[in-house]
């Protein structure tokens, strides 16, 4: 699947080049020294309009080739920090380690992410973390492999019941505290916000 992204000129910077890395596209800007990681399930990705503040933007979209995580621990033991499944999505943990902001756009499926977005997040989690567990503030978690800090914003679109919205918030907050979560009935409502 070819990724086509429409960007508008914003301020005194514009998109310099689109560089294909496996099936992940990185858009570099002239003033870019921070990276936004955008994971989406949109069928028409050229509808994505981001407020680009000079950041590098890496867009993860569905090329139809992603394989699910098989929990083999290869990213912890065989190739630390990188998934052993070679399908173009093996460097998700490294990409997360370089970002300062992760944005997720997903259709709300029964109170969670769409299948593609869930696959990407499953493939990010293990390579980004270390294999042992640590308890901090009464919560047991895997420590981060990398030292970066990033913000997470999730935009759900599609009709969702109040119970599905509550479930989605609980699922996301179990993964990450201090996250912004928004719900919209249609993607068209999101366009102007990003």
Backbone as JSON Lines, residues from 0, in Angstrom:
{"i":0,"aa":"X","n":[0.84,-1.18,0.0],"ca":[0.0,0.0,0.0],"c":[0.88,1.23,0.0]}
{"i":1,"aa":"X","n":[0.68,2.12,-0.94],"ca":[1.44,3.36,-1.01],"c":[0.81,4.38,-0.09]}
{"i":2,"aa":"X","n":[1.61,5.03,0.71],"ca":[1.12,6.02,1.65],"c":[1.2,7.39,1.02]}
{"i":3,"aa":"X","n":[0.09,8.05,0.94],"ca":[0.02,9.39,0.4],"c":[-0.46,10.3,1.5]}
{"i":4,"aa":"X","n":[0.33,11.29,1.83],"ca":[-0.03,12.21,2.91],"c":[-0.08,13.62,2.36]}
{"i":5,"aa":"X","n":[-1.16,14.3,2.63],"ca":[-1.3,15.67,2.19],"c":[-0.97,16.57,3.36]}
{"i":6,"aa":"X","n":[0.06,17.39,3.22],"ca":[0.41,18.36,4.23],"c":[0.23,19.74,3.65]}
{"i":7,"aa":"X","n":[-0.14,20.66,4.49],"ca":[-0.24,22.05,4.05],"c":[0.96,22.79,4.61]}
{"i":8,"aa":"X","n":[1.35,23.86,3.94],"ca":[2.47,24.68,4.42],"c":[2.02,25.4,5.69]}
{"i":9,"aa":"X","n":[2.78,25.26,6.74],"ca":[2.43,25.87,8.02],"c":[3.58,26.76,8.48]}
{"i":10,"aa":"X","n":[3.33,28.01,8.64],"ca":[4.35,28.91,9.14],"c":[5.53,29.01,8.18]}
{"i":11,"aa":"X","n":[6.75,28.99,8.73],"ca":[7.94,29.16,7.91],"c":[8.66,27.84,7.63]}
{"i":12,"aa":"X","n":[7.97,26.71,7.71],"ca":[8.57,25.43,7.4],"c":[7.61,24.6,6.59]}
{"i":13,"aa":"X","n":[8.17,23.67,5.86],"ca":[7.33,22.79,5.04],"c":[7.98,21.41,4.99]}
{"i":14,"aa":"X","n":[7.26,20.46,4.46],"ca":[7.79,19.11,4.35],"c":[8.92,19.09,3.33]}
{"i":15,"aa":"X","n":[10.07,18.57,3.71],"ca":[11.23,18.49,2.83],"c":[11.19,17.28,1.91]}
{"i":16,"aa":"X","n":[11.01,16.11,2.5],"ca":[11.08,14.89,1.7],"c":[10.3,13.78,2.37]}
{"i":17,"aa":"X","n":[9.91,12.81,1.58],"ca":[9.29,11.62,2.11],"c":[10.26,10.48,1.83]}
{"i":18,"aa":"X","n":[10.66,9.78,2.85],"ca":[11.66,8.73,2.72],"c":[11.03,7.41,3.15]}
{"i":19,"aa":"X","n":[11.09,6.42,2.27],"ca":[10.49,5.12,2.59],"c":[11.51,4.29,3.38]}
{"i":20,"aa":"X","n":[11.1,3.83,4.54],"ca":[11.93,2.94,5.34],"c":[11.08,1.71,5.59]}
{"i":21,"aa":"X","n":[11.45,0.6,4.97],"ca":[10.62,-0.59,4.95],"c":[9.25,-0.17,4.43]}
{"i":22,"aa":"X","n":[8.21,-0.34,5.2],"ca":[6.9,0.14,4.8],"c":[6.44,1.23,5.75]}
{"i":23,"aa":"X","n":[7.39,1.89,6.38],"ca":[7.12,2.98,7.3],"c":[7.68,4.24,6.68]}
{"i":24,"aa":"X","n":[6.89,5.3,6.68],"ca":[7.29,6.52,6.02],"c":[7.64,7.58,7.05]}
{"i":25,"aa":"X","n":[8.82,8.17,6.85],"ca":[9.27,9.21,7.76],"c":[9.26,10.53,7.0]}
{"i":26,"aa":"X","n":[8.58,11.51,7.51],"ca":[8.52,12.81,6.89],"c":[9.43,13.73,7.68]}
{"i":27,"aa":"X","n":[10.48,14.22,7.03],"ca":[11.45,15.06,7.71],"c":[11.19,16.52,7.36]}
{"i":28,"aa":"X","n":[11.31,17.38,8.34],"ca":[11.15,18.81,8.11],"c":[12.46,19.52,8.38]}
{"i":29,"aa":"X","n":[12.58,20.72,7.87],"ca":[13.83,21.47,7.97],"c":[14.23,21.74,9.41]}
{"i":30,"aa":"X","n":[13.28,22.07,10.27],"ca":[13.6,22.43,11.65],"c":[13.45,21.24,12.6]}
{"i":31,"aa":"X","n":[13.29,20.06,12.07],"ca":[12.93,18.92,12.9],"c":[14.04,18.44,13.82]}
{"i":32,"aa":"X","n":[13.8,18.43,15.11],"ca":[14.71,17.83,16.06],"c":[13.95,16.98,17.08]}
{"i":33,"aa":"X","n":[12.65,16.92,16.94],"ca":[11.82,16.07,17.77],"c":[11.02,15.19,16.82]}
{"i":34,"aa":"X","n":[10.53,14.06,17.31],"ca":[9.78,13.19,16.43],"c":[8.4,12.89,17.0]}
{"i":35,"aa":"X","n":[7.39,13.0,16.15],"ca":[6.05,12.55,16.48],"c":[5.87,11.2,15.81]}
{"i":36,"aa":"X","n":[5.28,10.28,16.52],"ca":[4.97,8.96,15.97],"c":[3.46,8.89,15.83]}
{"i":37,"aa":"X","n":[2.98,8.77,14.59],"ca":[1.55,8.71,14.33],"c":[1.2,7.3,13.86]}
{"i":38,"aa":"X","n":[0.33,6.63,14.59],"ca":[-0.14,5.29,14.23],"c":[-1.62,5.43,13.91]}
{"i":39,"aa":"X","n":[-2.02,4.97,12.72],"ca":[-3.41,5.15,12.32],"c":[-3.92,3.95,11.53]}
{"i":40,"aa":"X","n":[-5.25,3.88,11.42],"ca":[-5.89,2.81,10.66],"c":[-6.76,3.36,9.53]}
{"i":41,"aa":"X","n":[-6.5,4.58,9.11],"ca":[-7.33,5.24,8.11],"c":[-7.16,4.61,6.74]}
{"i":42,"aa":"X","n":[-8.26,4.46,6.03],"ca":[-8.2,3.91,4.68],"c":[-7.67,4.93,3.69]}
{"i":43,"aa":"X","n":[-7.89,6.2,3.96],"ca":[-7.41,7.28,3.09],"c":[-6.46,8.16,3.9]}
{"i":44,"aa":"X","n":[-5.2,7.73,4.05],"ca":[-4.28,8.48,4.92],"c":[-3.96,9.88,4.42]}
{"i":45,"aa":"X","n":[-4.28,10.19,3.15],"ca":[-4.01,11.55,2.68],"c":[-4.93,12.57,3.36]}
{"i":46,"aa":"X","n":[-5.89,12.09,4.15],"ca":[-6.76,12.99,4.9],"c":[-6.12,13.5,6.18]}
{"i":47,"aa":"X","n":[-4.96,12.96,6.53],"ca":[-4.3,13.35,7.77],"c":[-3.65,14.72,7.59]}
{"i":48,"aa":"X","n":[-4.06,15.66,8.4],"ca":[-3.43,16.97,8.4],"c":[-2.93,17.23,9.81]}
{"i":49,"aa":"X","n":[-1.63,17.29,9.96],"ca":[-1.05,17.49,11.29],"c":[-0.59,18.92,11.45]}
{"i":50,"aa":"X","n":[-0.67,19.4,12.66],"ca":[-0.08,20.69,13.0],"c":[1.41,20.43,13.2]}
{"i":51,"aa":"X","n":[2.19,20.68,12.19],"ca":[3.61,20.35,12.2],"c":[4.41,21.53,12.74]}
{"i":52,"aa":"X","n":[4.93,21.4,13.93],"ca":[5.72,22.47,14.56],"c":[7.21,22.28,14.31]}
{"i":53,"aa":"X","n":[7.58,21.81,13.15],"ca":[8.98,21.59,12.84],"c":[9.48,20.25,13.29]}
{"i":54,"aa":"X","n":[8.59,19.4,13.78],"ca":[8.99,18.07,14.24],"c":[9.07,17.1,13.08]}
{"i":55,"aa":"X","n":[9.9,16.09,13.25],"ca":[9.91,14.98,12.32],"c":[8.68,14.13,12.63]}
{"i":56,"aa":"X","n":[7.99,13.67,11.61],"ca":[6.78,12.88,11.81],"c":[6.98,11.53,11.15]}
{"i":57,"aa":"X","n":[6.84,10.47,11.93],"ca":[6.9,9.12,11.39],"c":[5.49,8.55,11.43]}
{"i":58,"aa":"X","n":[5.01,8.15,10.27],"ca":[3.63,7.68,10.14],"c":[3.63,6.17,9.93]}
{"i":59,"aa":"X","n":[2.91,5.47,10.8],"ca":[2.78,4.01,10.69],"c":[1.39,3.73,10.16]}
{"i":60,"aa":"X","n":[1.34,3.12,8.98],"ca":[0.03,2.77,8.43],"c":[0.04,1.34,7.93]}
{"i":61,"aa":"X","n":[-1.13,0.83,7.65],"ca":[-1.3,-0.58,7.29],"c":[-0.9,-0.83,5.84]}
{"i":62,"aa":"X","n":[0.1,-1.7,5.66],"ca":[0.49,-2.11,4.32],"c":[-0.03,-3.51,4.01]}
{"i":63,"aa":"X","n":[-0.82,-4.06,4.93],"ca":[-1.39,-5.39,4.73],"c":[-0.44,-6.52,5.06]}
{"i":64,"aa":"X","n":[0.77,-6.22,5.57],"ca":[1.78,-7.25,5.79],"c":[2.14,-7.47,7.26]}
{"i":65,"aa":"X","n":[1.53,-6.74,8.18],"ca":[1.92,-6.87,9.59],"c":[1.5,-8.23,10.14]}
{"i":66,"aa":"X","n":[2.42,-8.83,10.85],"ca":[2.14,-10.09,11.54],"c":[1.95,-9.8,13.03]}
{"i":67,"aa":"X","n":[1.13,-10.57,13.7],"ca":[0.93,-10.33,15.13],"c":[2.14,-10.77,15.95]}
{"i":68,"aa":"X","n":[2.3,-10.17,17.11],"ca":[3.33,-10.59,18.06],"c":[3.03,-12.04,18.46]}
{"i":69,"aa":"X","n":[4.08,-12.87,18.49],"ca":[3.9,-14.27,18.85],"c":[4.45,-14.58,20.24]}
{"i":70,"aa":"X","n":[4.81,-13.54,20.97],"ca":[5.31,-13.67,22.36],"c":[6.45,-14.66,22.46]}
{"i":71,"aa":"X","n":[7.39,-14.56,21.53],"ca":[8.52,-15.5,21.5],"c":[9.69,-15.03,22.37]}
{"i":72,"aa":"X","n":[9.63,-13.79,22.86],"ca":[10.7,-13.17,23.66],"c":[11.98,-12.94,22.87]}
{"i":73,"aa":"X","n":[11.91,-13.09,21.55],"ca":[13.07,-12.84,20.69],"c":[13.57,-11.42,20.79]}
{"i":74,"aa":"X","n":[12.65,-10.45,20.95],"ca":[13.04,-9.04,21.05],"c":[13.72,-8.74,22.39]}
{"i":75,"aa":"X","n":[13.62,-9.64,23.33],"ca":[14.31,-9.48,24.6],"c":[15.6,-10.28,24.64]}
{"i":76,"aa":"X","n":[15.65,-11.44,23.99],"ca":[16.78,-12.35,24.12],"c":[17.66,-12.4,22.87]}
{"i":77,"aa":"X","n":[17.06,-12.67,21.7],"ca":[17.83,-12.85,20.47],"c":[18.31,-11.53,19.87]}
{"i":78,"aa":"X","n":[17.41,-10.58,19.74],"ca":[17.74,-9.28,19.13],"c":[17.2,-8.17,20.02]}
{"i":79,"aa":"X","n":[17.84,-7.91,21.16],"ca":[17.29,-6.95,22.13],"c":[16.88,-5.62,21.5]}
{"i":80,"aa":"X","n":[15.6,-5.27,21.73],"ca":[15.09,-4.0,21.23],"c":[14.51,-4.05,19.83]}
{"i":81,"aa":"X","n":[14.64,-5.17,19.15],"ca":[14.1,-5.27,17.8],"c":[13.37,-6.6,17.64]}
{"i":82,"aa":"X","n":[12.18,-6.54,17.05],"ca":[11.36,-7.73,16.85],"c":[12.04,-8.67,15.86]}
{"i":83,"aa":"X","n":[11.92,-9.96,16.08],"ca":[12.53,-10.95,15.18],"c":[11.67,-11.23,13.94]}
{"i":84,"aa":"X","n":[10.42,-10.77,13.94],"ca":[9.55,-10.96,12.78],"c":[9.89,-9.89,11.75]}
{"i":85,"aa":"X","n":[10.36,-10.29,10.6],"ca":[10.8,-9.35,9.57],"c":[9.68,-9.11,8.56]}
{"i":86,"aa":"X","n":[8.86,-8.12,8.85],"ca":[7.74,-7.8,7.97],"c":[7.6,-6.3,7.72]}
{"i":87,"aa":"X","n":[8.63,-5.54,8.05],"ca":[8.59,-4.1,7.89],"c":[8.19,-3.35,9.15]}
{"i":88,"aa":"X","n":[7.77,-4.07,10.17],"ca":[7.35,-3.45,11.43],"c":[8.27,-3.87,12.58]}
{"i":89,"aa":"X","n":[9.44,-4.4,12.27],"ca":[10.32,-4.93,13.33],"c":[11.03,-3.85,14.14]}
{"i":90,"aa":"X","n":[11.01,-2.61,13.7],"ca":[11.73,-1.56,14.43],"c":[10.81,-0.63,15.21]}
{"i":91,"aa":"X","n":[9.64,-1.09,15.6],"ca":[8.68,-0.27,16.32],"c":[9.22,0.23,17.67]}
{"i":92,"aa":"X","n":[9.9,-0.61,18.41],"ca":[10.46,-0.21,19.71],"c":[11.48,0.9,19.56]}
{"i":93,"aa":"X","n":[12.32,0.81,18.54],"ca":[13.32,1.85,18.29],"c":[12.64,3.16,17.91]}
{"i":94,"aa":"X","n":[11.61,3.08,17.07],"ca":[10.88,4.3,16.7],"c":[10.27,4.96,17.93]}
{"i":95,"aa":"X","n":[9.68,4.18,18.82],"ca":[9.1,4.74,20.03],"c":[10.18,5.37,20.9]}
{"i":96,"aa":"X","n":[11.37,4.8,20.89],"ca":[12.46,5.34,21.71],"c":[12.95,6.71,21.2]}
{"i":97,"aa":"X","n":[12.62,7.06,19.98],"ca":[13.06,8.33,19.4],"c":[11.99,9.4,19.38]}
{"i":98,"aa":"X","n":[10.79,9.04,19.85],"ca":[9.71,10.03,19.76],"c":[9.49,10.75,21.08]}
{"i":99,"aa":"X","n":[8.94,11.94,20.96],"ca":[8.54,12.69,22.15],"c":[7.02,12.82,22.22]}
{"i":100,"aa":"X","n":[6.34,12.37,21.16],"ca":[4.89,12.39,21.15],"c":[4.38,11.23,20.28]}
{"i":101,"aa":"X","n":[3.45,10.43,20.84],"ca":[2.81,9.38,20.06],"c":[1.34,9.75,19.93]}
{"i":102,"aa":"X","n":[0.86,9.72,18.69],"ca":[-0.53,10.02,18.39],"c":[-1.13,8.78,17.76]}
{"i":103,"aa":"X","n":[-2.28,8.35,18.28],"ca":[-2.96,7.18,17.73],"c":[-4.33,7.63,17.23]}
{"i":104,"aa":"X","n":[-4.63,7.27,15.98],"ca":[-5.96,7.49,15.42],"c":[-6.5,6.11,15.09]}
{"i":105,"aa":"X","n":[-7.61,5.74,15.73],"ca":[-8.14,4.39,15.56],"c":[-9.66,4.4,15.62]}
{"i":106,"aa":"X","n":[-10.25,3.55,14.83],"ca":[-11.68,3.31,14.97],"c":[-11.86,2.58,16.3]}
{"i":107,"aa":"X","n":[-12.92,2.91,17.03],"ca":[-13.18,2.26,18.31],"c":[-13.86,0.92,18.05]}
{"i":108,"aa":"X","n":[-13.18,-0.17,18.38],"ca":[-13.7,-1.52,18.2],"c":[-14.02,-2.11,19.57]}
{"i":109,"aa":"X","n":[-15.28,-2.15,19.92],"ca":[-15.72,-2.77,21.17],"c":[-14.94,-2.27,22.38]}
{"i":110,"aa":"X","n":[-14.65,-0.98,22.4],"ca":[-13.95,-0.39,23.53],"c":[-12.45,-0.56,23.48]}
{"i":111,"aa":"X","n":[-11.89,-0.73,22.31],"ca":[-10.44,-0.84,22.17],"c":[-10.03,-0.36,20.78]}
{"i":112,"aa":"X","n":[-8.76,-0.6,20.46],"ca":[-8.21,-0.19,19.18],"c":[-8.69,-1.1,18.05]}
{"i":113,"aa":"X","n":[-8.51,-0.63,16.83],"ca":[-8.78,-1.47,15.66],"c":[-7.73,-2.57,15.61]}
{"i":114,"aa":"X","n":[-7.98,-3.66,14.88],"ca":[-7.0,-4.76,14.82],"c":[-5.6,-4.33,14.38]}
{"i":115,"aa":"X","n":[-5.5,-3.47,13.36],"ca":[-4.17,-3.03,12.91],"c":[-3.44,-2.26,14.0]}
{"i":116,"aa":"X","n":[-4.11,-1.28,14.6],"ca":[-3.46,-0.47,15.64],"c":[-3.06,-1.35,16.82]}
{"i":117,"aa":"X","n":[-3.9,-2.29,17.2],"ca":[-3.57,-3.21,18.31],"c":[-2.34,-4.04,17.96]}
{"i":118,"aa":"X","n":[-2.25,-4.51,16.71],"ca":[-1.06,-5.26,16.27],"c":[0.21,-4.42,16.41]}
{"i":119,"aa":"X","n":[0.15,-3.17,15.97],"ca":[1.33,-2.28,16.06],"c":[1.72,-2.08,17.51]}
{"i":120,"aa":"X","n":[0.74,-1.81,18.37],"ca":[1.05,-1.58,19.78],"c":[1.63,-2.83,20.44]}
{"i":121,"aa":"X","n":[1.11,-4.0,20.09],"ca":[1.68,-5.25,20.6],"c":[3.13,-5.41,20.17]}
{"i":122,"aa":"X","n":[3.43,-4.99,18.96],"ca":[4.8,-5.12,18.44],"c":[5.73,-4.04,19.01]}
{"i":123,"aa":"X","n":[5.18,-2.98,19.59],"ca":[5.99,-1.92,20.21],"c":[6.36,-2.29,21.64]}
{"i":124,"aa":"X","n":[5.43,-2.87,22.38],"ca":[5.57,-3.04,23.83],"c":[6.82,-3.8,24.24]}
{"i":125,"aa":"X","n":[7.0,-5.0,23.74],"ca":[8.14,-5.8,24.2],"c":[9.49,-5.24,23.81]}
{"i":126,"aa":"X","n":[9.72,-4.85,22.55],"ca":[11.03,-4.3,22.21],"c":[11.37,-3.03,22.99]}
{"i":127,"aa":"X","n":[10.36,-2.26,23.4],"ca":[10.58,-1.02,24.11],"c":[10.87,-1.24,25.59]}
{"i":128,"aa":"X","n":[10.59,-2.43,26.1],"ca":[10.75,-2.7,27.52],"c":[11.83,-3.76,27.77]}
{"i":129,"aa":"X","n":[12.24,-3.82,29.01],"ca":[13.2,-4.84,29.44],"c":[12.44,-6.08,29.93]}
{"i":130,"aa":"X","n":[13.07,-7.27,29.91],"ca":[12.35,-8.51,30.2],"c":[11.98,-8.76,31.66]}
{"i":131,"aa":"X","n":[12.59,-8.06,32.58],"ca":[12.27,-8.33,33.99],"c":[11.2,-7.37,34.49]}
{"i":132,"aa":"X","n":[10.66,-7.67,35.66],"ca":[9.6,-6.85,36.25],"c":[10.13,-6.03,37.42]}
{"i":133,"aa":"X","n":[9.51,-4.89,37.63],"ca":[9.91,-3.98,38.7],"c":[8.64,-3.38,39.29]}
{"i":134,"aa":"X","n":[8.58,-3.27,40.63],"ca":[7.42,-2.67,41.28],"c":[7.78,-1.25,41.73]}
{"i":135,"aa":"X","n":[7.01,-0.29,41.25],"ca":[7.19,1.12,41.61],"c":[5.82,1.68,41.96]}
{"i":136,"aa":"X","n":[5.72,2.33,43.11],"ca":[4.45,2.91,43.57],"c":[3.31,1.89,43.56]}
{"i":137,"aa":"X","n":[3.62,0.67,43.95],"ca":[2.62,-0.38,44.05],"c":[2.18,-0.99,42.73]}
{"i":138,"aa":"X","n":[2.81,-0.6,41.63],"ca":[2.47,-1.14,40.31],"c":[3.65,-1.93,39.75]}
{"i":139,"aa":"X","n":[3.36,-3.16,39.32],"ca":[4.42,-4.01,38.76],"c":[4.39,-3.87,37.24]}
{"i":140,"aa":"X","n":[5.53,-3.48,36.69],"ca":[5.64,-3.25,35.25],"c":[7.03,-3.64,34.78]}
{"i":141,"aa":"X","n":[7.15,-3.78,33.46],"ca":[8.47,-3.94,32.85],"c":[9.11,-2.56,32.76]}
{"i":142,"aa":"X","n":[10.36,-2.41,33.17],"ca":[11.03,-1.12,33.02],"c":[11.28,-0.81,31.54]}
{"i":143,"aa":"X","n":[11.39,0.47,31.24],"ca":[11.67,0.89,29.86],"c":[13.11,0.57,29.51]}
{"i":144,"aa":"X","n":[13.33,0.18,28.26],"ca":[14.68,-0.05,27.74],"c":[15.36,1.28,27.42]}
{"i":145,"aa":"X","n":[14.57,2.25,27.0],"ca":[15.09,3.55,26.56],"c":[14.68,4.63,27.55]}
{"i":146,"aa":"X","n":[15.4,5.73,27.57],"ca":[15.19,6.77,28.57],"c":[14.25,7.89,28.12]}
{"i":147,"aa":"X","n":[13.8,7.85,26.87],"ca":[12.96,8.96,26.4],"c":[11.62,9.01,27.11]}
{"i":148,"aa":"X","n":[11.04,10.19,27.13],"ca":[9.7,10.39,27.67],"c":[8.85,10.91,26.52]}
{"i":149,"aa":"X","n":[7.62,10.45,26.44],"ca":[6.75,10.89,25.36],"c":[5.33,11.07,25.87]}
{"i":150,"aa":"X","n":[4.6,11.94,25.21],"ca":[3.18,12.11,25.52],"c":[2.39,11.2,24.59]}
{"i":151,"aa":"X","n":[1.21,10.79,25.04],"ca":[0.35,9.93,24.25],"c":[-1.03,10.58,24.12]}
{"i":152,"aa":"X","n":[-1.49,10.71,22.88],"ca":[-2.83,11.21,22.61],"c":[-3.52,10.2,21.72]}
{"i":153,"aa":"X","n":[-4.75,9.82,22.08],"ca":[-5.5,8.83,21.33],"c":[-6.79,9.47,20.84]}
{"i":154,"aa":"X","n":[-7.03,9.34,19.54],"ca":[-8.26,9.82,18.92],"c":[-9.03,8.6,18.41]}
{"i":155,"aa":"X","n":[-10.2,8.35,18.99],"ca":[-11.07,7.28,18.51],"c":[-12.14,7.9,17.63]}
{"i":156,"aa":"X","n":[-12.48,7.22,16.55],"ca":[-13.59,7.68,15.72],"c":[-14.56,6.52,15.52]}
{"i":157,"aa":"X","n":[-15.77,6.83,15.09],"ca":[-16.8,5.83,14.91],"c":[-17.77,5.86,16.07]}
{"i":158,"aa":"X","n":[-18.97,5.41,15.83],"ca":[-20.0,5.39,16.86],"c":[-19.59,4.43,17.97]}
{"i":159,"aa":"X","n":[-19.6,4.92,19.19],"ca":[-19.24,4.09,20.34],"c":[-20.23,4.37,21.46]}
{"i":160,"aa":"X","n":[-20.64,3.32,22.15],"ca":[-21.54,3.48,23.29],"c":[-20.76,4.05,24.47]}
{"i":161,"aa":"X","n":[-21.47,4.52,25.48],"ca":[-20.8,5.02,26.68],"c":[-19.97,3.93,27.34]}
{"i":162,"aa":"X","n":[-20.48,2.7,27.34],"ca":[-19.75,1.57,27.92],"c":[-18.46,1.3,27.14]}
{"i":163,"aa":"X","n":[-18.51,1.38,25.8],"ca":[-17.31,1.19,24.98],"c":[-16.28,2.3,25.24]}
{"i":164,"aa":"X","n":[-16.75,3.52,25.41],"ca":[-15.85,4.63,25.71],"c":[-15.18,4.42,27.07]}
{"i":165,"aa":"X","n":[-15.95,3.98,28.04],"ca":[-15.4,3.7,29.38],"c":[-14.36,2.57,29.31]}
{"i":166,"aa":"X","n":[-14.69,1.51,28.56],"ca":[-13.75,0.4,28.4],"c":[-12.46,0.87,27.74]}
{"i":167,"aa":"X","n":[-12.59,1.66,26.69],"ca":[-11.41,2.18,25.98],"c":[-10.53,3.01,26.92]}
{"i":168,"aa":"X","n":[-11.13,3.86,27.72],"ca":[-10.36,4.66,28.66],"c":[-9.63,3.78,29.67]}
{"i":169,"aa":"X","n":[-10.3,2.76,30.17],"ca":[-9.67,1.85,31.13],"c":[-8.53,1.06,30.5]}
{"i":170,"aa":"X","n":[-8.72,0.59,29.27],"ca":[-7.67,-0.16,28.56],"c":[-6.43,0.71,28.37]}
{"i":171,"aa":"X","n":[-6.64,1.93,27.91],"ca":[-5.51,2.82,27.63],"c":[-4.81,3.26,28.91]}
{"i":172,"aa":"X","n":[-5.58,3.58,29.94],"ca":[-4.96,4.03,31.18],"c":[-4.25,2.9,31.92]}
{"i":173,"aa":"X","n":[-4.61,1.65,31.65],"ca":[-3.86,0.53,32.21],"c":[-2.48,0.45,31.57]}
{"i":174,"aa":"X","n":[-2.41,0.85,30.32],"ca":[-1.14,0.86,29.58],"c":[-0.31,2.08,29.94]}
{"i":175,"aa":"X","n":[-0.97,3.21,30.09],"ca":[-0.24,4.46,30.27],"c":[-1.07,5.46,31.07]}
{"i":176,"aa":"X","n":[-0.47,6.06,32.07],"ca":[-1.13,7.12,32.82],"c":[-0.89,8.44,32.09]}
{"i":177,"aa":"X","n":[-1.63,9.45,32.44],"ca":[-1.49,10.78,31.86],"c":[-1.6,10.75,30.34]}
{"i":178,"aa":"X","n":[-2.72,10.27,29.86],"ca":[-2.96,10.2,28.43],"c":[-4.21,11.01,28.09]}
{"i":179,"aa":"X","n":[-4.2,11.66,26.95],"ca":[-5.37,12.38,26.47],"c":[-6.14,11.46,25.53]}
{"i":180,"aa":"X","n":[-7.44,11.27,25.79],"ca":[-8.27,10.38,24.99],"c":[-9.49,11.17,24.51]}
{"i":181,"aa":"X","n":[-9.73,11.11,23.2],"ca":[-10.86,11.83,22.61],"c":[-11.7,10.87,21.78]}
{"i":182,"aa":"X","n":[-13.01,11.09,21.76],"ca":[-13.94,10.28,20.99],"c":[-14.69,11.16,20.01]}
{"i":183,"aa":"X","n":[-14.8,10.71,18.77],"ca":[-15.53,11.42,17.72],"c":[-16.4,10.43,16.96]}
{"i":184,"aa":"X","n":[-17.55,10.88,16.51],"ca":[-18.44,10.0,15.75],"c":[-17.89,9.71,14.36]}
{"i":185,"aa":"X","n":[-17.15,10.64,13.79],"ca":[-16.59,10.45,12.44],"c":[-15.21,11.06,12.36]}
{"i":186,"aa":"X","n":[-14.38,10.53,11.46],"ca":[-13.03,11.05,11.32],"c":[-13.03,12.5,10.9]}
{"i":187,"aa":"X","n":[-14.0,12.93,10.13],"ca":[-14.07,14.32,9.66],"c":[-14.01,15.31,10.82]}
{"i":188,"aa":"X","n":[-14.49,14.91,11.98],"ca":[-14.46,15.78,13.15],"c":[-13.05,15.94,13.72]}
{"i":189,"aa":"X","n":[-12.17,15.0,13.44],"ca":[-10.81,15.04,13.96],"c":[-9.9,15.93,13.14]}
{"i":190,"aa":"X","n":[-10.15,16.01,11.83],"ca":[-9.23,16.68,10.89],"c":[-8.67,18.0,11.38]}
{"i":191,"aa":"X","n":[-9.51,18.9,11.83],"ca":[-9.05,20.21,12.22],"c":[-8.3,20.27,13.54]}
{"i":192,"aa":"X","n":[-8.36,19.21,14.3],"ca":[-7.78,19.21,15.63],"c":[-6.3,18.82,15.62]}
{"i":193,"aa":"X","n":[-5.93,17.92,14.71],"ca":[-4.55,17.43,14.7],"c":[-3.58,18.48,14.3]}
